[in-house]
């Protein structure tokens, strides 16, 4: 049991010291932040865009 715990501890320490995947995580966080910002912007502009398309449809129907 002690050897198993020591092996798990050693493996965990080696995983913490590796920096190979750090860039990928940083890029993923940036992409997630951009996606969140775009989603919030689209939700806030959604009603305005809908009103514009409704006005365009009404104008085209009148002709």
C-alpha positions as CSV (number, residue, x, y, z in Angstrom):
1,X,0.0,0.0,0.0
2,X,2.8,2.4,0.9
3,X,4.6,1.7,-2.4
4,X,1.3,2.4,-4.3
5,X,0.8,5.7,-2.6
6,X,4.5,6.6,-3.1
7,X,4.1,5.8,-6.8
8,X,1.0,7.9,-7.1
9,X,2.6,10.8,-5.3
10,X,5.7,10.6,-7.6
11,X,3.5,10.5,-10.7
12,X,1.4,13.5,-9.4
13,X,4.6,15.5,-8.7
14,X,5.9,14.8,-12.2
15,X,2.6,15.9,-13.8
16,X,2.7,19.2,-11.8
17,X,6.2,19.9,-13.0
18,X,5.5,19.4,-16.7
19,X,4.8,22.6,-18.7
20,X,4.2,21.0,-22.1
21,X,0.4,21.6,-22.3
22,X,0.4,25.0,-20.7
23,X,0.3,26.9,-24.0
24,X,-2.7,24.9,-25.2
25,X,-4.6,25.6,-22.0
26,X,-3.9,29.4,-22.4
27,X,-5.1,29.4,-26.0
28,X,-8.2,27.5,-24.9
29,X,-8.9,30.1,-22.2
30,X,-8.5,32.9,-24.7
31,X,-10.9,31.3,-27.2
32,X,-13.4,30.6,-24.4
33,X,-13.2,34.3,-23.3
34,X,-13.7,35.5,-26.9
35,X,-16.7,33.1,-27.4
36,X,-18.2,34.4,-24.2
37,X,-17.8,38.0,-25.2
38,X,-19.3,37.3,-28.6
39,X,-22.3,35.5,-27.1
40,X,-23.0,38.3,-24.7
41,X,-22.7,40.9,-27.5
42,X,-25.1,38.9,-29.8
43,X,-27.6,38.5,-27.0
44,X,-27.6,42.3,-26.3
45,X,-27.8,43.2,-30.0
46,X,-30.3,40.5,-30.9
47,X,-33.4,42.5,-30.3
48,X,-32.0,45.5,-32.3
49,X,-31.1,43.2,-35.2
50,X,-34.5,41.6,-35.1
51,X,-36.2,45.1,-35.3
52,X,-34.0,46.1,-38.2
53,X,-35.0,42.9,-40.2
54,X,-38.6,43.5,-39.3
55,X,-38.4,47.0,-40.7
56,X,-36.7,45.8,-43.9
57,X,-39.4,43.1,-44.3
58,X,-42.2,45.7,-43.9
59,X,-40.5,48.0,-46.4
60,X,-40.1,45.2,-49.0
61,X,-43.7,44.0,-48.4
62,X,-45.0,47.6,-49.0
63,X,-43.4,47.7,-52.5
